[in-house]
Amino acid sequence: MANIKVMLVDDHEVVRMGLRAALEMEEDMEVVAEAGDARSALTEAGRTRPHVVLMDVRMPGPSGIEACRA
């Protein structure tokens, strides 16, 4: 069975690090990308095509909600 590809999006690096550490303990999940803002998230999502995106909805600049709409 293929791994679930996950992308993490949060403007706080410590939060992304914690989520990555937790997800790396799961055998069927792989963090394929991280982003610190909505613009980078859109670029990385297009590049890595994750199955799931864990996104902070409140970030400077475009919000996570705006990124999801895009």
PQR file with spaces between the fields and no chain letter, atoms N, CA, C, O and H, PARSE charges and radii, in Angstrom:
ATOM       1  N    MET     1       0.846   -1.186    0.000 -0.4000 1.5000
ATOM       2  CA   MET     1       0.000    0.000    0.000 -0.0000 2.0000
ATOM       3  C    MET     1       0.888    1.245    0.000  0.5500 1.7000
ATOM       4  O    MET     1       1.893    1.298    0.709 -0.5500 1.4000
ATOM       5  N    ALA     2       0.517    2.233   -0.789 -0.4000 1.5000
ATOM       6  CA   ALA     2       1.304    3.454   -0.896 -0.0000 2.0000
ATOM       7  C    ALA     2       1.128    4.328    0.338  0.5500 1.7000
ATOM       8  O    ALA     2       0.088    4.316    0.995 -0.5500 1.4000
ATOM       9  H    ALA     2      -0.300    2.190   -1.365  0.4000 1.0000
ATOM      10  N    ASN     3       2.168    5.079    0.628 -0.4000 1.5000
ATOM      11  CA   ASN     3       2.115    6.013    1.746 -0.0000 2.0000
ATOM      12  C    ASN     3       1.175    7.168    1.446  0.5500 1.7000
ATOM      13  O    ASN     3       0.973    7.544    0.291 -0.5500 1.4000
ATOM      14  H    ASN     3       3.013    5.089    0.094  0.4000 1.0000
ATOM      15  N    ILE     4       0.605    7.724    2.505 -0.4000 1.5000
ATOM      16  CA   ILE     4      -0.195    8.942    2.407 -0.0000 2.0000
ATOM      17  C    ILE     4       0.788   10.103    2.389  0.5500 1.7000
ATOM      18  O    ILE     4       1.560   10.290    3.329 -0.5500 1.4000
ATOM      19  H    ILE     4       0.769    7.419    3.443  0.4000 1.0000
ATOM      20  N    LYS     5       0.753   10.886    1.307 -0.4000 1.5000
ATOM      21  CA   LYS     5       1.664   12.026    1.166 -0.0000 2.0000
ATOM      22  C    LYS     5       1.036   13.253    1.834  0.5500 1.7000
ATOM      23  O    LYS     5      -0.078   13.656    1.500 -0.5500 1.4000
ATOM      24  H    LYS     5       0.126   10.734    0.543  0.4000 1.0000
ATOM      25  N    VAL     6       1.774   13.838    2.786 -0.4000 1.5000
ATOM      26  CA   VAL     6       1.265   14.951    3.589 -0.0000 2.0000
ATOM      27  C    VAL     6       2.136   16.184    3.381  0.5500 1.7000
ATOM      28  O    VAL     6       3.360   16.082    3.302 -0.5500 1.4000
ATOM      29  H    VAL     6       2.679   13.511    3.058  0.4000 1.0000
ATOM      30  N    MET     7       1.497   17.348    3.292 -0.4000 1.5000
ATOM      31  CA   MET     7       2.210   18.619    3.266 -0.0000 2.0000
ATOM      32  C    MET     7       1.812   19.414    4.505  0.5500 1.7000
ATOM      33  O    MET     7       0.636   19.469    4.865 -0.5500 1.4000
ATOM      34  H    MET     7       0.502   17.431    3.355  0.4000 1.0000
ATOM      35  N    LEU     8       2.796   20.028    5.154 -0.4000 1.5000
ATOM      36  CA   LEU     8       2.568   20.831    6.354 -0.0000 2.0000
ATOM      37  C    LEU     8       2.710   22.309    6.009  0.5500 1.7000
ATOM      38  O    LEU     8       3.686   22.713    5.377 -0.5500 1.4000
ATOM      39  H    LEU     8       3.751   19.984    4.862  0.4000 1.0000
ATOM      40  N    VAL     9       1.738   23.111    6.425 -0.4000 1.5000
ATOM      41  CA   VAL     9       1.782   24.548    6.163 -0.0000 2.0000
ATOM      42  C    VAL     9       1.471   25.293    7.448  0.5500 1.7000
ATOM      43  O    VAL     9       0.358   25.221    7.969 -0.5500 1.4000
ATOM      44  H    VAL     9       0.945   22.782    6.939  0.4000 1.0000
ATOM      45  N    ASP    10       2.461   26.006    7.949 -0.4000 1.5000
ATOM      46  CA   ASP    10       2.294   26.824    9.155 -0.0000 2.0000
ATOM      47  C    ASP    10       3.411   27.851    9.159  0.5500 1.7000
ATOM      48  O    ASP    10       4.536   27.555    8.757 -0.5500 1.4000
ATOM      49  H    ASP    10       3.365   26.064    7.526  0.4000 1.0000
ATOM      50  N    ASP    11       3.102   29.055    9.613 -0.4000 1.5000
ATOM      51  CA   ASP    11       4.134   30.094    9.635 -0.0000 2.0000
ATOM      52  C    ASP    11       5.095   29.935   10.805  0.5500 1.7000
ATOM      53  O    ASP    11       6.070   30.679   10.898 -0.5500 1.4000
ATOM      54  H    ASP    11       2.188   29.296    9.940  0.4000 1.0000
ATOM      55  N    HIS    12       4.845   28.992   11.689 -0.4000 1.5000
ATOM      56  CA   HIS    12       5.750   28.731   12.812 -0.0000 2.0000
ATOM      57  C    HIS    12       6.519   27.438   12.556  0.5500 1.7000
ATOM      58  O    HIS    12       5.937   26.355   12.506 -0.5500 1.4000
ATOM      59  H    HIS    12       4.053   28.388   11.613  0.4000 1.0000
ATOM      60  N    GLU    13       7.818   27.565   12.398 -0.4000 1.5000
ATOM      61  CA   GLU    13       8.653   26.403   12.101 -0.0000 2.0000
ATOM      62  C    GLU    13       8.572   25.340   13.192  0.5500 1.7000
ATOM      63  O    GLU    13       8.596   24.145   12.896 -0.5500 1.4000
ATOM      64  H    GLU    13       8.291   28.445   12.438  0.4000 1.0000
ATOM      65  N    VAL    14       8.475   25.765   14.448 -0.4000 1.5000
ATOM      66  CA   VAL    14       8.407   24.805   15.562 -0.0000 2.0000
ATOM      67  C    VAL    14       7.155   23.930   15.453  0.5500 1.7000
ATOM      68  O    VAL    14       7.199   22.740   15.764 -0.5500 1.4000
ATOM      69  H    VAL    14       8.454   26.735   14.689  0.4000 1.0000
ATOM      70  N    VAL    15       6.060   24.512   15.019 -0.4000 1.5000
ATOM      71  CA   VAL    15       4.826   23.739   14.835 -0.0000 2.0000
ATOM      72  C    VAL    15       5.030   22.708   13.729  0.5500 1.7000
ATOM      73  O    VAL    15       4.663   21.543   13.883 -0.5500 1.4000
ATOM      74  H    VAL    15       6.025   25.478   14.766  0.4000 1.0000
ATOM      75  N    ARG    16       5.617   23.141   12.615 -0.4000 1.5000
ATOM      76  CA   ARG    16       5.878   22.205   11.513 -0.0000 2.0000
ATOM      77  C    ARG    16       6.804   21.079   11.965  0.5500 1.7000
ATOM      78  O    ARG    16       6.602   19.923   11.595 -0.5500 1.4000
ATOM      79  H    ARG    16       5.915   24.087   12.490  0.4000 1.0000
ATOM      80  N    MET    17       7.811   21.410   12.758 -0.4000 1.5000
ATOM      81  CA   MET    17       8.742   20.391   13.252 -0.0000 2.0000
ATOM      82  C    MET    17       8.022   19.372   14.125  0.5500 1.7000
ATOM      83  O    MET    17       8.267   18.171   14.008 -0.5500 1.4000
ATOM      84  H    MET    17       7.975   22.350   13.058  0.4000 1.0000
ATOM      85  N    GLY    18       7.137   19.840   14.994 -0.4000 1.5000
ATOM      86  CA   GLY    18       6.393   18.943   15.869 -0.0000 2.0000
ATOM      87  C    GLY    18       5.453   18.035   15.096  0.5500 1.7000
ATOM      88  O    GLY    18       5.363   16.840   15.376 -0.5500 1.4000
ATOM      89  H    GLY    18       6.938   20.815   15.089  0.4000 1.0000
ATOM      90  N    LEU    19       4.755   18.603   14.125 -0.4000 1.5000
ATOM      91  CA   LEU    19       3.861   17.794   13.299 -0.0000 2.0000
ATOM      92  C    LEU    19       4.639   16.764   12.494  0.5500 1.7000
ATOM      93  O    LEU    19       4.225   15.610   12.382 -0.5500 1.4000
ATOM      94  H    LEU    19       4.829   19.574   13.898  0.4000 1.0000
ATOM      95  N    ARG    20       5.768   17.186   11.934 -0.4000 1.5000
ATOM      96  CA   ARG    20       6.609   16.258   11.173 -0.0000 2.0000
ATOM      97  C    ARG    20       7.057   15.101   12.059  0.5500 1.7000
ATOM      98  O    ARG    20       6.979   13.940   11.658 -0.5500 1.4000
ATOM      99  H    ARG    20       6.105   18.124   12.024  0.4000 1.0000
ATOM     100  N    ALA    21       7.523   15.418   13.257 -0.4000 1.5000
ATOM     101  CA   ALA    21       7.996   14.366   14.179 -0.0000 2.0000
ATOM     102  C    ALA    21       6.880   13.375   14.491  0.5500 1.7000
ATOM     103  O    ALA    21       7.114   12.167   14.526 -0.5500 1.4000
ATOM     104  H    ALA    21       7.586   16.361   13.583  0.4000 1.0000
ATOM     105  N    ALA    22       5.670   13.878   14.717 -0.4000 1.5000
ATOM     106  CA   ALA    22       4.545   12.998   15.025 -0.0000 2.0000
ATOM     107  C    ALA    22       4.172   12.132   13.821  0.5500 1.7000
ATOM     108  O    ALA    22       3.907   10.939   13.967 -0.5500 1.4000
ATOM     109  H    ALA    22       5.479   14.859   14.689  0.4000 1.0000
ATOM     110  N    LEU    23       4.152   12.731   12.647 -0.4000 1.5000
ATOM     111  CA   LEU    23       3.758   11.989   11.449 -0.0000 2.0000
ATOM     112  C    LEU    23       4.817   10.974   11.028  0.5500 1.7000
ATOM     113  O    LEU    23       4.481    9.920   10.488 -0.5500 1.4000
ATOM     114  H    LEU    23       4.366   13.701   12.529  0.4000 1.0000
ATOM     115  N    GLU    24       6.075   11.276   11.267 -0.4000 1.5000
ATOM     116  CA   GLU    24       7.137   10.346   10.895 -0.0000 2.0000
ATOM     117  C    GLU    24       7.096    9.065   11.707  0.5500 1.7000
ATOM     118  O    GLU    24       7.723    8.075   11.331 -0.5500 1.4000
ATOM     119  H    GLU    24       6.348   12.132   11.706  0.4000 1.0000
ATOM     120  N    MET    25       6.373    9.067   12.805 -0.4000 1.5000
ATOM     121  CA   MET    25       6.211    7.857   13.612 -0.0000 2.0000
ATOM     122  C    MET    25       5.202    6.892   12.975  0.5500 1.7000
ATOM     123  O    MET    25       5.144    5.718   13.339 -0.5500 1.4000
ATOM     124  H    MET    25       5.863    9.871   13.110  0.4000 1.0000
ATOM     125  N    GLU    26       4.420    7.391   12.037 -0.4000 1.5000
ATOM     126  CA   GLU    26       3.419    6.568   11.351 -0.0000 2.0000
ATOM     127  C    GLU    26       4.053    5.936   10.110  0.5500 1.7000
ATOM     128  O    GLU    26       4.644    6.629    9.282 -0.5500 1.4000
ATOM     129  H    GLU    26       4.467    8.345   11.741  0.4000 1.0000
ATOM     130  N    GLU    27       3.926    4.634    9.995 -0.4000 1.5000
ATOM     131  CA   GLU    27       4.556    3.922    8.888 -0.0000 2.0000
ATOM     132  C    GLU    27       3.933    4.233    7.530  0.5500 1.7000
ATOM     133  O    GLU    27       4.602    4.126    6.502 -0.5500 1.4000
ATOM     134  H    GLU    27       3.447    4.070   10.668  0.4000 1.0000
ATOM     135  N    ASP    28       2.665    4.613    7.520 -0.4000 1.5000
ATOM     136  CA   ASP    28       1.980    4.812    6.247 -0.0000 2.0000
ATOM     137  C    ASP    28       1.845    6.281    5.847  0.5500 1.7000
ATOM     138  O    ASP    28       1.075    6.604    4.943 -0.5500 1.4000
ATOM     139  H    ASP    28       2.121    4.700    8.355  0.4000 1.0000
ATOM     140  N    MET    29       2.582    7.169    6.507 -0.4000 1.5000
ATOM     141  CA   MET    29       2.526    8.593    6.179 -0.0000 2.0000
ATOM     142  C    MET    29       3.923    9.115    5.880  0.5500 1.7000
ATOM     143  O    MET    29       4.907    8.720    6.506 -0.5500 1.4000
ATOM     144  H    MET    29       3.208    6.907    7.241  0.4000 1.0000
ATOM     145  N    GLU    30       3.980   10.018    4.901 -0.4000 1.5000
ATOM     146  CA   GLU    30       5.247   10.615    4.508 -0.0000 2.0000
ATOM     147  C    GLU    30       5.043   12.110    4.310  0.5500 1.7000
ATOM     148  O    GLU    30       4.188   12.520    3.525 -0.5500 1.4000
ATOM     149  H    GLU    30       3.181   10.339    4.393  0.4000 1.0000
ATOM     150  N    VAL    31       5.817   12.925    5.010 -0.4000 1.5000
ATOM     151  CA   VAL    31       5.758   14.372    4.807 -0.0000 2.0000
ATOM     152  C    VAL    31       6.582   14.676    3.562  0.5500 1.7000
ATOM     153  O    VAL    31       7.798   14.487    3.542 -0.5500 1.4000
ATOM     154  H    VAL    31       6.512   12.592    5.647  0.4000 1.0000
ATOM     155  N    VAL    32       5.897   15.150    2.522 -0.4000 1.5000
ATOM     156  CA   VAL    32       6.560   15.388    1.239 -0.0000 2.0000
ATOM     157  C    VAL    32       6.920   16.848    1.015  0.5500 1.7000
ATOM     158  O    VAL    32       7.707   17.166    0.124 -0.5500 1.4000
ATOM     159  H    VAL    32       4.909   15.303    2.537  0.4000 1.0000
ATOM     160  N    ALA    33       6.343   17.742    1.827 -0.4000 1.5000
ATOM     161  CA   ALA    33       6.633   19.169    1.651 -0.0000 2.0000
ATOM     162  C    ALA    33       6.223   19.942    2.895  0.5500 1.7000
ATOM     163  O    ALA    33       5.379   19.514    3.682 -0.5500 1.4000
ATOM     164  H    ALA    33       5.704   17.483    2.551  0.4000 1.0000
ATOM     165  N    GLU    34       6.859   21.100    3.035 -0.4000 1.5000
ATOM     166  CA   GLU    34       6.512   22.055    4.094 -0.0000 2.0000
ATOM     167  C    GLU    34       6.512   23.442    3.476  0.5500 1.7000
ATOM     168  O    GLU    34       7.220   23.713    2.506 -0.5500 1.4000
ATOM     169  H    GLU    34       7.545   21.447    2.395  0.4000 1.0000
ATOM     170  N    ALA    35       5.703   24.309    4.059 -0.4000 1.5000
ATOM     171  CA   ALA    35       5.681   25.699    3.628 -0.0000 2.0000
ATOM     172  C    ALA    35       5.368   26.578    4.828  0.5500 1.7000
ATOM     173  O    ALA    35       4.662   26.167    5.749 -0.5500 1.4000
ATOM     174  H    ALA    35       5.128   24.088    4.847  0.4000 1.0000
ATOM     175  N    GLY    36       5.906   27.799    4.804 -0.4000 1.5000
ATOM     176  CA   GLY    36       5.708   28.736    5.890 -0.0000 2.0000
ATOM     177  C    GLY    36       4.688   29.815    5.586  0.5500 1.7000
ATOM     178  O    GLY    36       4.389   30.646    6.444 -0.5500 1.4000
ATOM     179  H    GLY    36       6.479   28.133    4.056  0.4000 1.0000
ATOM     180  N    ASP    37       4.144   29.814    4.361 -0.4000 1.5000
ATOM     181  CA   ASP    37       3.117   30.793    3.994 -0.0000 2.0000
ATOM     182  C    ASP    37       2.263   30.222    2.870  0.5500 1.7000
ATOM     183  O    ASP    37       2.600   29.205    2.263 -0.5500 1.4000
ATOM     184  H    ASP    37       4.387   29.140    3.664  0.4000 1.0000
ATOM     185  N    ALA    38       1.155   30.897    2.608 -0.4000 1.5000
ATOM     186  CA   ALA    38       0.187   30.391    1.634 -0.0000 2.0000
ATOM     187  C    ALA    38       0.752   30.361    0.221  0.5500 1.7000
ATOM     188  O    ALA    38       0.490   29.416   -0.522 -0.5500 1.4000
ATOM     189  H    ALA    38       0.881   31.722    3.101  0.4000 1.0000
ATOM     190  N    ARG    39       1.509   31.357   -0.160 -0.4000 1.5000
ATOM     191  CA   ARG    39       2.063   31.390   -1.522 -0.0000 2.0000
ATOM     192  C    ARG    39       3.005   30.211   -1.758  0.5500 1.7000
ATOM     193  O    ARG    39       2.934   29.544   -2.791 -0.5500 1.4000
ATOM     194  H    ARG    39       1.723   32.125    0.444  0.4000 1.0000
ATOM     195  N    SER    40       3.878   29.966   -0.799 -0.4000 1.5000
ATOM     196  CA   SER    40       4.795   28.827   -0.912 -0.0000 2.0000
ATOM     197  C    SER    40       4.025   27.511   -0.898  0.5500 1.7000
ATOM     198  O    SER    40       4.413   26.553   -1.568 -0.5500 1.4000
ATOM     199  H    SER    40       3.935   30.508    0.040  0.4000 1.0000
ATOM     200  N    ALA    41       2.937   27.464   -0.138 -0.4000 1.5000
ATOM     201  CA   ALA    41       2.123   26.252   -0.061 -0.0000 2.0000
ATOM     202  C    ALA    41       1.552   25.902   -1.436  0.5500 1.7000
ATOM     203  O    ALA    41       1.547   24.733   -1.823 -0.5500 1.4000
ATOM     204  H    ALA    41       2.622   28.242    0.406  0.4000 1.0000
ATOM     205  N    LEU    42       1.075   26.896   -2.170 -0.4000 1.5000
ATOM     206  CA   LEU    42       0.515   26.638   -3.494 -0.0000 2.0000
ATOM     207  C    LEU    42       1.590   26.106   -4.439  0.5500 1.7000
ATOM     208  O    LEU    42       1.336   25.189   -5.221 -0.5500 1.4000
ATOM     209  H    LEU    42       1.079   27.846   -1.855  0.4000 1.0000
ATOM     210  N    THR    43       2.774   26.673   -4.368 -0.4000 1.5000
ATOM     211  CA   THR    43       3.881   26.206   -5.208 -0.0000 2.0000
ATOM     212  C    THR    43       4.248   24.771   -4.864  0.5500 1.7000
ATOM     213  O    THR    43       4.380   23.926   -5.749 -0.5500 1.4000
ATOM     214  H    THR    43       2.981   27.418   -3.734  0.4000 1.0000
ATOM     215  N    GLU    44       4.413   24.502   -3.572 -0.4000 1.5000
ATOM     216  CA   GLU    44       4.808   23.166   -3.128 -0.0000 2.0000
ATOM     217  C    GLU    44       3.725   22.130   -3.408  0.5500 1.7000
ATOM     218  O    GLU    44       4.037   20.992   -3.759 -0.5500 1.4000
ATOM     219  H    GLU    44       4.307   25.189   -2.853  0.4000 1.0000
ATOM     220  N    ALA    45       2.475   22.504   -3.258 -0.4000 1.5000
ATOM     221  CA   ALA    45       1.381   21.568   -3.540 -0.0000 2.0000
ATOM     222  C    ALA    45       1.382   21.177   -5.019  0.5500 1.7000
ATOM     223  O    ALA    45       1.165   20.015   -5.362 -0.5500 1.4000
ATOM     224  H    ALA    45       2.222   23.429   -2.973  0.4000 1.0000
ATOM     225  N    GLY    46       1.626   22.145   -5.876 -0.4000 1.5000
ATOM     226  CA   GLY    46       1.702   21.845   -7.309 -0.0000 2.0000
ATOM     227  C    GLY    46       2.885   20.960   -7.651  0.5500 1.7000
ATOM     228  O    GLY    46       2.801   20.117   -8.544 -0.5500 1.4000
ATOM     229  H    GLY    46       1.802   23.089   -5.597  0.4000 1.0000
ATOM     230  N    ARG    47       3.977   21.150   -6.949 -0.4000 1.5000
ATOM     231  CA   ARG    47       5.195   20.387   -7.212 -0.0000 2.0000
ATOM     232  C    ARG    47       5.119   18.966   -6.666  0.5500 1.7000
ATOM     233  O    ARG    47       5.551   18.025   -7.331 -0.5500 1.4000
ATOM     234  H    ARG    47       4.045   21.835   -6.224  0.4000 1.0000
ATOM     235  N    THR    48       4.568   18.799   -5.447 -0.4000 1.5000
ATOM     236  CA   THR    48       4.624   17.501   -4.765 -0.0000 2.0000
ATOM     237  C    THR    48       3.319   16.715   -4.807  0.5500 1.7000
ATOM     238  O    THR    48       3.321   15.514   -4.534 -0.5500 1.4000
ATOM     239  H    THR    48       4.217   19.564   -4.906  0.4000 1.0000
ATOM     240  N    ARG    49       2.207   17.363   -5.142 -0.4000 1.5000
ATOM     241  CA   ARG    49       0.898   16.708   -5.242 -0.0000 2.0000
ATOM     242  C    ARG    49       0.553   15.858   -4.013  0.5500 1.7000
ATOM     243  O    ARG    49       0.343   14.652   -4.143 -0.5500 1.4000
ATOM     244  H    ARG    49       2.206   18.338   -5.364  0.4000 1.0000
ATOM     245  N    PRO    50       0.490   16.476   -2.808 -0.5600 1.5000
ATOM     246  CA   PRO    50       0.182   15.712   -1.595  0.2800 2.0000
ATOM     247  C    PRO    50      -1.253   15.202   -1.597  0.5500 1.7000
ATOM     248  O    PRO    50      -2.120   15.756   -2.273 -0.5500 1.4000
ATOM     249  N    HIS    51      -1.489   14.146   -0.839 -0.4000 1.5000
ATOM     250  CA   HIS    51      -2.844   13.637   -0.653 -0.0000 2.0000
ATOM     251  C    HIS    51      -3.595   14.467    0.388  0.5500 1.7000
ATOM     252  O    HIS    51      -4.805   14.671    0.286 -0.5500 1.4000
ATOM     253  H    HIS    51      -0.784   13.696   -0.290  0.4000 1.0000
ATOM     254  N    VAL    52      -2.844   14.947    1.403 -0.4000 1.5000
ATOM     255  CA   VAL    52      -3.420   15.686    2.528 -0.0000 2.0000
ATOM     256  C    VAL    52      -2.553   16.915    2.804  0.5500 1.7000
ATOM     257  O    VAL    52      -1.325   16.847    2.744 -0.5500 1.4000
ATOM     258  H    VAL    52      -1.861   14.781    1.486  0.4000 1.0000
ATOM     259  N    VAL    53      -3.206   18.038    3.105 -0.4000 1.5000
ATOM     260  CA   VAL    53      -2.493   19.251    3.509 -0.0000 2.0000
ATOM     261  C    VAL    53      -2.982   19.646    4.894  0.5500 1.7000
ATOM     262  O    VAL    53      -4.174   19.879    5.096 -0.5500 1.4000
ATOM     263  H    VAL    53      -4.204   18.094    3.153  0.4000 1.0000
ATOM     264  N    LEU    54      -2.061   19.721    5.845 -0.4000 1.5000
ATOM     265  CA   LEU    54      -2.375   20.241    7.183 -0.0000 2.0000
ATOM     266  C    LEU    54      -1.975   21.704    7.165  0.5500 1.7000
ATOM     267  O    LEU    54      -0.787   22.023    7.138 -0.5500 1.4000
ATOM     268  H    LEU    54      -1.093   19.532    5.681  0.4000 1.0000
ATOM     269  N    MET    55      -2.971   22.607    7.180 -0.4000 1.5000
ATOM     270  CA   MET    55      -2.693   24.021    6.974 -0.0000 2.0000
ATOM     271  C    MET    55      -3.237   24.878    8.106  0.5500 1.7000
ATOM     272  O    MET    55      -4.379   24.726    8.540 -0.5500 1.4000
ATOM     273  H    MET    55      -3.936   22.348    7.202  0.4000 1.0000
ATOM     274  N    ASP    56      -2.387   25.776    8.566 -0.4000 1.5000
ATOM     275  CA   ASP    56      -2.781   26.809    9.516 -0.0000 2.0000
ATOM     276  C    ASP    56      -3.714   27.768    8.767  0.5500 1.7000
ATOM     277  O    ASP    56      -3.388   28.199    7.660 -0.5500 1.4000
ATOM     278  H    ASP    56      -1.460   25.899    8.213  0.4000 1.0000
ATOM     279  N    VAL    57      -4.851   28.104    9.342 -0.4000 1.5000
ATOM     280  CA   VAL    57      -5.765   29.013    8.649 -0.0000 2.0000
ATOM     281  C    VAL    57      -5.418   30.478    8.880  0.5500 1.7000
ATOM     282  O    VAL    57      -5.856   31.346    8.124 -0.5500 1.4000
ATOM     283  H    VAL    57      -5.116   27.754   10.241  0.4000 1.0000
ATOM     284  N    ARG    58      -4.636   30.758    9.918 -0.4000 1.5000
ATOM     285  CA   ARG    58      -4.259   32.151   10.200 -0.0000 2.0000
ATOM     286  C    ARG    58      -2.758   32.316   10.022  0.5500 1.7000
ATOM     287  O    ARG    58      -1.961   31.901   10.863 -0.5500 1.4000
ATOM     288  H    ARG    58      -4.281   30.052   10.532  0.4000 1.0000
ATOM     289  N    MET    59      -2.396   32.935    8.899 -0.4000 1.5000
ATOM     290  CA   MET    59      -0.990   33.216    8.612 -0.0000 2.0000
ATOM     291  C    MET    59      -0.887   34.629    8.063  0.5500 1.7000
ATOM     292  O    MET    59      -1.863   35.165    7.539 -0.5500 1.4000
ATOM     293  H    MET    59      -3.044   33.271    8.216  0.4000 1.0000
ATOM     294  N    PRO    60       0.276   35.231    8.178 -0.5600 1.5000
ATOM     295  CA   PRO    60       0.467   36.545    7.562  0.2800 2.0000
ATOM     296  C    PRO    60       0.307   36.432    6.042  0.5500 1.7000
ATOM     297  O    PRO    60       0.597   35.388    5.458 -0.5500 1.4000
ATOM     298  N    GLY    61      -0.150   37.498    5.417 -0.4000 1.5000
ATOM     299  CA   GLY    61      -0.387   37.440    3.973 -0.0000 2.0000
ATOM     300  C    GLY    61      -1.676   36.698    3.704  0.5500 1.7000
ATOM     301  O    GLY    61      -2.590   36.714    4.529 -0.5500 1.4000
ATOM     302  H    GLY    61      -0.386   38.346    5.891  0.4000 1.0000
ATOM     303  N    PRO    62      -1.758   36.050    2.561 -0.5600 1.5000
ATOM     304  CA   PRO    62      -2.967   35.270    2.303  0.2800 2.0000
ATOM     305  C    PRO    62      -3.148   34.203    3.393  0.5500 1.7000
ATOM     306  O    PRO    62      -2.184   33.566    3.817 -0.5500 1.4000
ATOM     307  N    SER    63      -4.370   34.022    3.830 -0.4000 1.5000
ATOM     308  CA   SER    63      -4.640   33.041    4.895 -0.0000 2.0000
ATOM     309  C    SER    63      -4.664   31.633    4.330  0.5500 1.7000
ATOM     310  O    SER    63      -4.678   31.433    3.115 -0.5500 1.4000
ATOM     311  H    SER    63      -5.154   34.539    3.486  0.4000 1.0000
ATOM     312  N    GLY    64      -4.670   30.672    5.220 -0.4000 1.5000
ATOM     313  CA   GLY    64      -4.801   29.282    4.805 -0.0000 2.0000
ATOM     314  C    GLY    64      -6.120   29.030    4.102  0.5500 1.7000
ATOM     315  O    GLY    64      -6.190   28.198    3.197 -0.5500 1.4000
ATOM     316  H    GLY    64      -4.659   30.834    6.207  0.4000 1.0000
ATOM     317  N    ILE    65      -7.159   29.731    4.502 -0.4000 1.5000
ATOM     318  CA   ILE    65      -8.464   29.582    3.860 -0.0000 2.0000
ATOM     319  C    ILE    65      -8.386   30.059    2.414  0.5500 1.7000
ATOM     320  O    ILE    65      -8.916   29.411    1.512 -0.5500 1.4000
ATOM     321  H    ILE    65      -7.102   30.407    5.237  0.4000 1.0000
ATOM     322  N    GLU    66      -7.720   31.200    2.195 -0.4000 1.5000
ATOM     323  CA   GLU    66      -7.560   31.708    0.829 -0.0000 2.0000
ATOM     324  C    GLU    66      -6.725   30.741   -0.019  0.5500 1.7000
ATOM     325  O    GLU    66      -7.004   30.544   -1.202 -0.5500 1.4000
ATOM     326  H    GLU    66      -7.289   31.726    2.927  0.4000 1.0000
ATOM     327  N    ALA    67      -5.714   30.150    0.587 -0.4000 1.5000
ATOM     328  CA   ALA    67      -4.875   29.182   -0.133 -0.0000 2.0000
ATOM     329  C    ALA    67      -5.690   27.956   -0.524  0.5500 1.7000
ATOM     330  O    ALA    67      -5.534   27.432   -1.626 -0.5500 1.4000
ATOM     331  H    ALA    67      -5.488   30.311    1.548  0.4000 1.0000
ATOM     332  N    CYS    68      -6.556   27.498    0.375 -0.4000 1.5000
ATOM     333  CA   CYS    68      -7.406   26.329    0.062 -0.0000 2.0000
ATOM     334  C    CYS    68      -8.340   26.647   -1.097  0.5500 1.7000
ATOM     335  O    CYS    68      -8.573   25.797   -1.957 -0.5500 1.4000
ATOM     336  H    CYS    68      -6.682   27.924    1.271  0.4000 1.0000
ATOM     337  N    ARG    69      -8.865   27.841   -1.127 -0.4000 1.5000
ATOM     338  CA   ARG    69      -9.747   28.246   -2.224 -0.0000 2.0000
ATOM     339  C    ARG    69      -9.002   28.231   -3.556  0.5500 1.7000
ATOM     340  O    ARG    69      -9.549   27.844   -4.589 -0.5500 1.4000
ATOM     341  H    ARG    69      -8.675   28.531   -0.428  0.4000 1.0000
ATOM     342  N    ALA    70      -7.745   28.661   -3.510 -0.4000 1.5000
ATOM     343  CA   ALA    70      -6.934   28.722   -4.745 -0.0000 2.0000
ATOM     344  C    ALA    70      -6.590   27.328   -5.208  0.5500 1.7000
ATOM     345  O    ALA    70      -5.917   27.163   -6.225 -0.5500 1.4000
ATOM     346  H    ALA    70      -7.300   28.976   -2.671  0.4000 1.0000
